[in-house]
Amino acid sequence: MQPMISLNDVTFQYGDAGFRLHIDSLSIASSAKVAFVGPSGSGKTTLLHLLAGIFVPTAGRVEVAGHALSELGDASRRDFRIANVGQVFQDFELVDYLNVRDNILLPFYINSQLTLDAKTREEADDLADSLGLGDKLRRPIGNLSQGERQRVAICRALLPRPRLILADEPTGNLDPVNTDHVLDILLERATSAG
């Protein structure tokens, strides 16, 4: 069985900044739930960006879901990411001029492969409600706490039911109760995605 993620002799370097990430070999099965742990600045976010096709390695091969991301152009990597990857960014990457509901639905506005219909809108509302955002769907992003913004980003990543979920410190701004709840939802969705 082909792994969901395969990295071989991958190197990534930020120009002349001195940071260099090297991974000899990494293989992750489609059903696996993996946490990358390390100190700040060790390359965890960089690795997630490589797996999403946001970054291209300086050398080596990155394969995700059978696609050699390291060999694709920008547009092809973007199309792959939109169709297959649910990503929760460390800084959320929400759109300030959209309300909560429209931020959650954003992948459906920008990806013609996703169908935005009444059922999708209902699923978005249900997902938001499950994360304590049901009464905030019409609120502007600027009127939310950091923890609420984080939960909006999680909803947006999960709604399209992606094949791969990449979450960069997904509970960093949450209280203990919400942390447990969000982790349960992420793990449940990861199980169904695999």
Phi, psi and omega in degrees: 000133181288135179291157175292321182232134176218122176240134179228118176051049185271132174233138174224135181222136175275093176042232179259016186291347178097340179281133179216128177248130177229131178233115180297308184201138177211128178226128182230127180289158183295334182267000186281149172241116190234140173243131174265122185239138178175169181291163177303136179087004183275351175111012181297311180294320177301317179298316179298321178293326175294318181291333178273350182080015175286316175257152174247135181294150173295325178208159176097183186234130175242118176242133176225125179052040177080004179253128178278087184300328182292348181251358182267152174283173183305310184297319180293320177295319179297315179299317178300313183299313182298322184276338190233343189242127170260117186239128173255109182280152179300324179256019171074319180057042176275158181262114188301325185275358175261148176281181184302309182301314182292329174294320179294322182276356186310316179303329181283336177284330188253358182235111182292346178282344179260139183261118177263106179224185183300322180296317179297316178299320178294318177297321178298315179295319179295318179296316178299318180297320180294338179254019175075024182245006185303327181269007184240011188299330182264000182286144171292150181301325181296345180262017181249153173285169177300318179296321177293319178298319180298319180291327174298315179299323178293317176302314181299320181291326186272333187304317180287001183053062185290159177287332182226130177248122177243119183234120182261103183050059188291348180240015185300333182249017185253150175285167185303321181294312179293326177302310180299316182295314180297317178298320177300315181294315178300315181293322177297313180293323178297323178296316181286335179286325184293000000 
